[in-house]
Amino acid sequence: MEMKEYLIATFLFNDQANKKMIEKLATLPDPAEGIRYFSHLANSQYKWMARIMQDPGAPQMSWWEPVYPLDALEKEWQKSLQPWLDLVESKTEAELADDVEFIGYDGTRWTARLMDIALQLNYHSIHHRAQMQLVFRNQGLEPDFIDYIGTKYRRIDR
């Protein structure tokens, strides 16, 4: 599998899993912590895109704010995801391995490969979904099964 195909598949897997998380967040007695994590995922995609597009406002963007209302999470998620899908789709394998420059947390210039930033966003999403699963357990709800393998395996009837 080429990196481009892998990145798109991973973004789409995270999209599917994250949308399930949004549905589950609505069932929590106190969804605030889960909403905060989920808002952070959208904000991270927005901020990284602003960084690589050399948006002068990127350094001032927060990783954690704003916290979106529950009923706006899916819209914000999709709005933050689509530019990443479009960007990856528009790049060749070689371009995905190109370095991009950005202003880092300390105000200095940094560089990373585009594909590594995309991988970070996807792995970061998995990390925070695990935290949200713990929020569900701590509030007495059984988390949904959203593991990657659950999208791939199938029963063999003999």
Secondary structure, DSSP 8 states (H G I E B T S, - for coil): --HHHHHHHHHHHHHHHHHHHHHHHTT-SS-HHHHHHHHHHHHHHHHHHHHHTT-TTGGG--SS-----GGGHHHHHHHHHHHHHHHHHHS-HHHHTSEEEEE-TTSSEEEEEHHHHHHHHHHHHHHHHHHHHHHHHHTT-------GGGGT------
